Amino acid sequence: KGLALGLFIGCTPTMGVQIALCGVAAFFLRVNIPIALLGTLISNPLTAPILYPLEYRFGVWLVGIPEGSAMAGLSGALANFVRYARPLWAGGFVTAAVVSAAGYFLVKIIAWLVPWLASRKRAS
């Protein structure tokens, strides 16, 4: 559960506060804190330039880009934030859900497979 939490938070566009956010969430959710913190490293300075643009494109496919009328009255950095944030967060949340679920079930399969293989080796 800790890895799933870390992967989820690591896939959201929260670069810079991921570790703190994950640590607090792991504490309150009573999951493995070190493993949760390790899971956030899915997005790091090497993978973020690949991960975030892919999440943004996926988000554009999901929700589109806000029309100009949605940004009426906004200018400069705030207009750019509104334009890019919605698709990025939408793509990020869906990606985070898929990646965290995959990580959770992969750990469950490995946790079942390792003792099973060990018992077969002893029986041989």
N, C-alpha and C positions, 0 to 999 in steps of 0.2 A: 504494500500500500504506500510505503514511503517513496519507492521509486516512481510509482504512478503519479503521486503528487508532485514530485520534483520534475518529472517530464512534462506534466501539464503546465506548471508555472514556467518552466524553461522554454516552452513553445509560445507563450504569450509575449506580446511586445512590451515587456517590463524590464528591459535591459538596464542594469544599474541598481535595481532594487530586488532582483529575483531572489538572491540568497536570503536577505532579511525577510522578505515576504514569505518565502518557503519555510524558513526556520520558525517563524511565528505560527504559520498554518500547521506545520508538522507537530509543534508543541501542543496546540489546542486539539488537533485531531488524533493525538497520541499514536503517531506512526514513527517509524525509525528515522530520527532526525538526520544522522550522517548520510544515510542512503538517499533521503529526500534532497538534501543539499547537493549530493553528487549528481542526482538526476537533472538538476537545473543546468548543469554544464553542457547539456545538449546544445544550448546556444551560448557561444563564446565568441571572442573576436574573430576566430577563424571561420566559424559556421554561420554567424549572424548575417554576413553579406550574401549568403546563399539562402538561408532560411526565411528571412523577413521579406525579401522580394517575391519569393514563391508564395508565401502566405498572403501578401498583398494581391498578387495576381489571382489567387484562389478566391480571395474576398471580393475582388472586382467581379469575378464570375458569379459569386453568390448574391451579392447585394448591389452591384453596380457602383458607379461613381456618383456622389451627390450632384444634383443639377445646380446650376448657377443660382436659381431662385432660393435654394436651401441655404445658400451662403450670403444672401442679401444683407447688406449692412456690415459684413465682416471684411476686413482688409488685411493684407500682408500675411504675417506668420499665422494668425488665427484662421484665416481662410484656408491656407495650405494645410493646417492641422486638421480642420474639419474635413477637407477633401480627402486626405490620406488616412485619417484615423479610423473611420467607419469600416472601410474594406479591410484594413490591416487587422483590426480587432476581430472582425467576423471570420476572416481566414485563419487568424491565430487561434481562436477558440475552437473551431472545428478541427484544425490540425492538432491542437493540444489534446482534444478528446480522443481522437483516433490513435495518436502516438502513445498517450498514457494508457489507454485500454490495451494496446498491443504489448506495451512493456509489462503491464500487470499480468496478462495471460502468459507471456513468455516466461516470466519468473515462476508462475504457477506450474507450467509444464516442466521447466528445469528442476524445480523442487520435487516434482513427482518422479522425473526420469532418473535423476542421480541415485536415489536409494534403490530404485528398481534395477538399474544396471549393476549396482554394487551387490545386490542379493543374487543376481544371475551369475556374477563372477565368482562369488563364494560357493555357489552350488556346483560349479564346474570342476 
